[in-house]
Amino acid sequence: MPQPALLAHDLVRTLGGRRVLDGVSLTASPGHRIGLIGENGAGKSTLLRLLAGVDEPDAGSVSRPADLGFLHQEMPFDAESTIAAVLDEALSEAREDLAQLERLSAQLAHVPEDDPGHPDLLDAYGRRLEQTQDRESWDADRRAALMLDGLGLGALAHDRTLGSLSGGQRGRLVLAALLVRRPPALLLDEPTNHLDDDAAAFLEEQLRGLPGAVVVASHDRAFLDAVCTDLIDLDPAVDGPVRYGGNYSAYVSEKRAERERWERRYAEEQEELEELRHGAGVTARRVAPDRGPRDNEKMGYGHRAGRVQSQISRRVRNASRRLEELERTQVAEPPPPLRFATPQLATRTQDGPKPLVSLQDVRVPGRLALSGLEVSATERLLVTGGNGAGKSTLLAVLAGRLTAQGEVRRRRGLTVGLLTQDTVFERPDRTVRDTYALALGPERAERVPLALLGLLAEGDLDKPVGQVSVGQRRRLALALLVARPPQLLLLDEPTNHLSPRLCDELEAALGSGPGAIVVASHDRWLRRRWQGRELLLEPGQGQWKDRAPVRQGELWRHRREQ
């Protein structure tokens, strides 16, 4: 049975007085897996809600399959529902398929072929059989168990209520239910949140095997690279949102080339505009022969001067027409990209063989157990491990914000900066710009302007801190660290709430400059490309591995071999 496509045409949506989507069109055909890319606020979640029918567009239309699955932030089940009830609902379509097949088969067995109703009955059986095969309904119960195991929920009792589960477990349960259903179109909003490496890899495999259309909004670059057949960039572009064929790696390459073409076209047009304005203004005032006629030219001077003047007038008219046309059709100036416009993230320390921080037999009961660690003055250290392994705890110990058992030594006068996962500012009513200036002091804030760092858009700088998104508050906290670089910079999940492109630029900034940087991250894309040492914390065992630097591309093979 052919799978229906998901179609959207010229969608417009305005929220809070701001036009979030302006004429967005999309075709998601069966077998295509489309990733939505863009900064926070670009409209990714808004577009998914319009596609799902949860929200209505101000203009435009959506044509969607009747059976559509949507994973979003709001839980579609109440807290008293059990895991069994969620699974029963997910399996209801498959069970209905099997029940109807059995009923139709029984009817066919009792209706003779020459009966007038036999052809219609046979057609109904054939259509139901096709649907059952497409949904793989015979395998639904086994598939449900497989989905729960693959997403790390296999050990949970089915009589547990959703209210007794963590937020991450509830999200994985709803994701498992959608995968069990295998709808002809699937919409996913940040599906890898709360997934460990194994669960994320399992999800990628399942999505690649779906016959229907998939549209997903995600900041997970490794996921986008593994799953997507197409990417739609909702960030500003010359002709609006652009669709790119291929995965995230192909997108990065094409996006870089596209930006270069846009900047080159804009620069060339501005140069031409300047020449046309100058030519139209100056040439019109010039007299072609900048001298009077000589005695032997007086007879033909009037005729020749008239001919030259006519040529000048024609050139002026042509230049004016071209100027008018170009001013009307010129390409818009490329918006300045959000990027780290700073020469360094950390500050050089005084030379010396001693480490900045050294830990020996450090313990935080129930949270961290580490036999030893030294952080050098030029360290690039990646701390990895599953949830609860102690990554955030280790950074807090290194920063001196958490007292630990054992021996902790820091170099005298060491300056440390820590970017935490939970960013809180004391005065949420104060604007982003004022918060930055008051935290740094007027002299430093003037020397390193917040707008030039590129972490926040100009339009967000005068908003109260309490009214901007979680991601924007984290960017402000990062800006404060960048504006006054410490000797030891500690970053806890720095790519959370950042767009994929900004994550790429952050990684590039981490690799250069003086000072020491320690990063705790679950970001698979970052980890696969890390060039420094890696410390792997294993929860509950107090063990760690210190890996020497390896060349790009070898680290992932090294892990897989282990």
Buried (B, 14 or more C-beta within 10 A) or exposed (E): BEBBBBBBBEBBBEEEEEEBBBEBBBBBBBEBBBBBBBBBBBBBBBBBBBBBEEBEBEEBEBEBBEBBBBBBEEBEBEEEBBBEBBBBBBBEBBEBBBEBBEEBEEBBEEBEEEEEEBEEBBEBBEEBBEBBEBBBBBEBBEBBEBBBBBBBBEEBEEEBBBEBBEEBBBBBBBBBBBBBBBBBBBBBBBBBBBBBBEBBBBBBEBBEEBEBBBBBBBBBBBBBBBBBBBBBBBBBBEEEBBEBEBBBEBBBEBBEEBBEEBEEBBEEBBEBBEEBBEBBEEBBEEEEEEEEBEEEEEEEBEEEBEEEEEEBEEBBEEBBEBBEEBEEEBBEEBEEBBBBBBEBBBBBBEEEEEBBBBBEEBBBEEBBBBEEBBBBBBBBBBBBBBEEBBBBBBBBBBBEEBEBEBEBEBBEEBBBBBBBBEBEBEEEEBBBBBBBBEBBEEEEBEEBBBBEBBBBBEEBBEBBBEEBEEBBBBBBBBBBBBBBBBBBBBBBBBBBBBBBBBBBBBBEBBEEBBBBBBBBBBBBBBBBBBBBBBBBBBBEEBEBEEBEEBEEEEBBEEBEEE
